[in-house]
Amino acid sequence: MLSPSLEDYLEEIYRFSVSHDIVRVTDISHKLNVKLPSVTKAVGKLRAGGYITYQKYGVIGLTDKGRQTGGYLVERNTLLQEFLRTICADCDVDAEAEAMEHYLSKTTIVSIQHLMVFMKEHPTTYQQFVDYVQQSKKKDKER
């Protein structure tokens, strides 16, 4: 089981690998705005866990396990951002999803996924929800 911090590193390595041919420690350092020694330490733990391949001063590669887990982490983050938008959350969606993603169980994530599919398959019900939220916010402002 990865710590929230290691999940963040693996998620970013995965994201970077999708859009770039080469992933280096400096790329992850810049993207996550952390110092190189922190990335190097995290990369060592990810390598020990079998998620990545890496040799000092070299390129970071994803193993099958790392690719699968990284893909899941990105999908989870995307789902939570979509969920927050769907429930009309008035927040910094990126930051809120980031805060939520590490502390929700897989069963809760699956339940959120079911709700999202339900809302897409029942647009009238979803619109009723949106209307309700808008009315509630209007009433709250009037108080």
CYANA upper distance limits for C-alpha pairs under 8 A (distance plus 0.5 A):
  2 LEU  CA      6 LEU  CA      6.26
  2 LEU  CA      7 GLU  CA      6.42
  3 SER  CA      7 GLU  CA      6.64
  4 PRO  CA      8 ASP  CA      6.81
  4 PRO  CA    102 HIS  CA      6.04
  5 SER  CA      9 TYR  CA      7.00
  6 LEU  CA     10 LEU  CA      6.60
  6 LEU  CA     42 ALA  CA      6.84
  6 LEU  CA     46 LEU  CA      7.75
  7 GLU  CA     11 GLU  CA      6.39
  7 GLU  CA     70 GLY  CA      8.49
  7 GLU  CA     73 LEU  CA      7.81
  8 ASP  CA     12 GLU  CA      6.65
  9 TYR  CA     13 ILE  CA      6.61
  9 TYR  CA     28 ILE  CA      8.04
  9 TYR  CA     39 VAL  CA      8.26
  9 TYR  CA     42 ALA  CA      7.62
  9 TYR  CA     43 VAL  CA      8.41
 10 LEU  CA     14 TYR  CA      6.54
 10 LEU  CA     46 LEU  CA      8.06
 10 LEU  CA     51 TYR  CA      8.44
 10 LEU  CA     66 GLY  CA      7.84
 10 LEU  CA     70 GLY  CA      6.31
 11 GLU  CA     15 ARG  CA      6.66
 11 GLU  CA     70 GLY  CA      5.49
 11 GLU  CA     71 GLY  CA      8.04
 11 GLU  CA     73 LEU  CA      6.31
 11 GLU  CA     74 VAL  CA      6.62
 12 GLU  CA     16 PHE  CA      6.46
 12 GLU  CA     28 ILE  CA      7.40
 12 GLU  CA     31 LYS  CA      8.33
 12 GLU  CA     32 LEU  CA      8.34
 13 ILE  CA     17 SER  CA      6.50
 13 ILE  CA     23 VAL  CA      7.58
 13 ILE  CA     28 ILE  CA      7.28
 13 ILE  CA     60 ILE  CA      8.46
 13 ILE  CA     70 GLY  CA      8.29
 14 TYR  CA     18 VAL  CA      6.88
 14 TYR  CA     62 LEU  CA      7.96
 14 TYR  CA     66 GLY  CA      8.36
 14 TYR  CA     67 ARG  CA      7.17
 14 TYR  CA     70 GLY  CA      5.79
 14 TYR  CA     71 GLY  CA      7.42
 15 ARG  CA     19 SER  CA      7.38
 15 ARG  CA     70 GLY  CA      8.40
 15 ARG  CA     74 VAL  CA      7.99
 16 PHE  CA     20 HIS  CA      6.34
 16 PHE  CA     23 VAL  CA      7.15
 17 SER  CA     21 ASP  CA      6.88
 17 SER  CA     22 ILE  CA      7.33
 17 SER  CA     23 VAL  CA      6.69
 22 ILE  CA     59 VAL  CA      6.88
 22 ILE  CA     60 ILE  CA      7.92
 23 VAL  CA     27 ASP  CA      6.95
 23 VAL  CA     28 ILE  CA      8.20
 23 VAL  CA     59 VAL  CA      6.16
 23 VAL  CA     60 ILE  CA      5.80
 23 VAL  CA     61 GLY  CA      7.70
 24 ARG  CA     28 ILE  CA      7.27
 24 ARG  CA     57 TYR  CA      8.44
 24 ARG  CA     58 GLY  CA      7.29
 24 ARG  CA     59 VAL  CA      5.61
 24 ARG  CA     60 ILE  CA      6.20
 25 VAL  CA     29 SER  CA      6.62
 25 VAL  CA     36 LEU  CA      7.36
 25 VAL  CA     39 VAL  CA      6.78
 25 VAL  CA     40 THR  CA      7.23
 25 VAL  CA     57 TYR  CA      8.35
 25 VAL  CA     59 VAL  CA      8.24
 25 VAL  CA     60 ILE  CA      7.87
 26 THR  CA     30 HIS  CA      6.65
 26 THR  CA     36 LEU  CA      7.09
 27 ASP  CA     31 LYS  CA      6.67
 28 ILE  CA     32 LEU  CA      6.45
 28 ILE  CA     33 ASN  CA      8.46
 28 ILE  CA     39 VAL  CA      7.55
 29 SER  CA     33 ASN  CA      6.05
 29 SER  CA     34 VAL  CA      5.53
 29 SER  CA     35 LYS  CA      6.39
 29 SER  CA     36 LEU  CA      6.23
 29 SER  CA     39 VAL  CA      6.67
 30 HIS  CA     34 VAL  CA      7.26
 34 VAL  CA     38 SER  CA      7.14
 34 VAL  CA     39 VAL  CA      7.67
 35 LYS  CA     39 VAL  CA      7.23
 36 LEU  CA     40 THR  CA      6.61
 37 PRO  CA     41 LYS  CA      6.60
 38 SER  CA     42 ALA  CA      6.75
 39 VAL  CA     43 VAL  CA      6.43
 40 THR  CA     44 GLY  CA      6.68
 41 LYS  CA     45 LYS  CA      7.00
 42 ALA  CA     46 LEU  CA      6.67
 43 VAL  CA     47 ARG  CA      6.50
 43 VAL  CA     52 ILE  CA      8.19
 43 VAL  CA     54 TYR  CA      8.06
 44 GLY  CA     48 ALA  CA      6.64
 45 LYS  CA     49 GLY  CA      6.65
 46 LEU  CA     50 GLY  CA      6.86
 46 LEU  CA     51 TYR  CA      5.82
 46 LEU  CA     52 ILE  CA      6.46
 47 ARG  CA     51 TYR  CA      6.16
 47 ARG  CA     52 ILE  CA      5.34
 47 ARG  CA     53 THR  CA      6.26
 47 ARG  CA     54 TYR  CA      7.27
 50 GLY  CA     63 THR  CA      7.45
 50 GLY  CA     65 LYS  CA      7.41
 50 GLY  CA     66 GLY  CA      7.71
 51 TYR  CA     62 LEU  CA      6.65
 51 TYR  CA     63 THR  CA      5.93
 51 TYR  CA     64 ASP  CA      7.98
 51 TYR  CA     65 LYS  CA      5.96
 51 TYR  CA     66 GLY  CA      4.38
 51 TYR  CA     67 ARG  CA      8.05
 52 ILE  CA     60 ILE  CA      7.15
 52 ILE  CA     61 GLY  CA      5.89
 52 ILE  CA     62 LEU  CA      4.85
 52 ILE  CA     63 THR  CA      5.62
 52 ILE  CA     66 GLY  CA      6.39
 53 THR  CA     60 ILE  CA      6.31
 53 THR  CA     61 GLY  CA      5.43
 53 THR  CA     62 LEU  CA      6.63
 53 THR  CA     63 THR  CA      7.14
 54 TYR  CA     58 GLY  CA      6.80
 54 TYR  CA     59 VAL  CA      6.58
 54 TYR  CA     60 ILE  CA      5.38
 54 TYR  CA     61 GLY  CA      6.95
 55 GLN  CA     59 VAL  CA      7.58
 55 GLN  CA     60 ILE  CA      8.22
 62 LEU  CA     66 GLY  CA      5.65
 62 LEU  CA     67 ARG  CA      6.12
 63 THR  CA     67 ARG  CA      6.53
 64 ASP  CA     68 GLN  CA      6.58
 65 LYS  CA     69 THR  CA      6.55
 66 GLY  CA     70 GLY  CA      6.17
 67 ARG  CA     71 GLY  CA      6.43
 68 GLN  CA     72 TYR  CA      6.80
 69 THR  CA     73 LEU  CA      6.71
 70 GLY  CA     74 VAL  CA      6.78
 71 GLY  CA     75 GLU  CA      6.64
 72 TYR  CA     76 ARG  CA      6.50
 73 LEU  CA     77 ASN  CA      6.72
 74 VAL  CA     78 THR  CA      6.65
 75 GLU  CA     79 LEU  CA      6.52
 76 ARG  CA     80 LEU  CA      6.71
 76 ARG  CA    101 GLU  CA      7.43
 76 ARG  CA    109 ILE  CA      7.92
 77 ASN  CA     81 GLN  CA      6.74
 77 ASN  CA     97 ALA  CA      6.69
 77 ASN  CA     98 GLU  CA      7.37
 77 ASN  CA    101 GLU  CA      6.86
 78 THR  CA     82 GLU  CA      6.64
 79 LEU  CA     83 PHE  CA      6.51
 79 LEU  CA    113 GLN  CA      7.61
 80 LEU  CA     84 LEU  CA      6.64
 80 LEU  CA     97 ALA  CA      5.87
 80 LEU  CA    100 MET  CA      8.27
 80 LEU  CA    101 GLU  CA      7.70
 81 GLN  CA     85 ARG  CA      6.84
 81 GLN  CA     93 VAL  CA      6.30
 81 GLN  CA     94 ASP  CA      6.96
 81 GLN  CA     96 GLU  CA      8.43
 81 GLN  CA     97 ALA  CA      6.00
 82 GLU  CA     86 THR  CA      6.52
 83 PHE  CA     87 ILE  CA      6.73
 83 PHE  CA    112 ILE  CA      7.78
 83 PHE  CA    116 MET  CA      7.25
 84 LEU  CA     88 CYS  CA      6.78
 84 LEU  CA     89 ALA  CA      5.78
 84 LEU  CA     93 VAL  CA      6.97
 84 LEU  CA     97 ALA  CA      8.10
 85 ARG  CA     89 ALA  CA      6.43
 85 ARG  CA     93 VAL  CA      7.80
 86 THR  CA    116 MET  CA      8.42
 87 ILE  CA    130 VAL  CA      8.11
 88 CYS  CA    130 VAL  CA      7.79
 88 CYS  CA    133 VAL  CA      7.81
 89 ALA  CA     93 VAL  CA      8.23
 91 CYS  CA     96 GLU  CA      7.55
 92 ASP  CA     96 GLU  CA      6.50
 93 VAL  CA     97 ALA  CA      6.45
 94 ASP  CA     98 GLU  CA      6.67
 95 ALA  CA     99 ALA  CA      6.69
 96 GLU  CA    100 MET  CA      6.67
 97 ALA  CA    101 GLU  CA      6.36
 98 GLU  CA    102 HIS  CA      7.88
 99 ALA  CA    103 TYR  CA      8.20
100 MET  CA    104 LEU  CA      6.92
104 LEU  CA    108 THR  CA      6.57
104 LEU  CA    109 ILE  CA      7.13
105 SER  CA    109 ILE  CA      6.85
106 LYS  CA    110 VAL  CA      6.66
107 THR  CA    111 SER  CA      6.70
108 THR  CA    112 ILE  CA      6.70
109 ILE  CA    113 GLN  CA      6.65
110 VAL  CA    114 HIS  CA      6.72
111 SER  CA    115 LEU  CA      6.78
112 ILE  CA    116 MET  CA      6.67
113 GLN  CA    117 VAL  CA      6.78
114 HIS  CA    118 PHE  CA      6.58
115 LEU  CA    119 MET  CA      6.64
116 MET  CA    120 LYS  CA      6.81
117 VAL  CA    121 GLU  CA      6.62
118 PHE  CA    122 HIS  CA      6.50
119 MET  CA    123 PRO  CA      6.52
119 MET  CA    125 THR  CA      7.50
119 MET  CA    126 TYR  CA      5.91
120 LYS  CA    126 TYR  CA      8.15
122 HIS  CA    126 TYR  CA      6.85
123 PRO  CA    127 GLN  CA      6.51
124 THR  CA    128 GLN  CA      6.78
125 THR  CA    129 PHE  CA      6.89
126 TYR  CA    130 VAL  CA      6.80
127 GLN  CA    131 ASP  CA      6.58
128 GLN  CA    132 TYR  CA      6.62
129 PHE  CA    133 VAL  CA      6.73
130 VAL  CA    134 GLN  CA      6.70
131 ASP  CA    135 GLN  CA      6.64
132 TYR  CA    136 SER  CA      6.60
133 VAL  CA    137 LYS  CA      6.64
134 GLN  CA    138 LYS  CA      6.67
135 GLN  CA    139 LYS  CA      6.71
136 SER  CA    140 ASP  CA      6.64
137 LYS  CA    141 LYS  CA      6.79
138 LYS  CA    142 GLU  CA      6.91
139 LYS  CA    143 ARG  CA      7.03
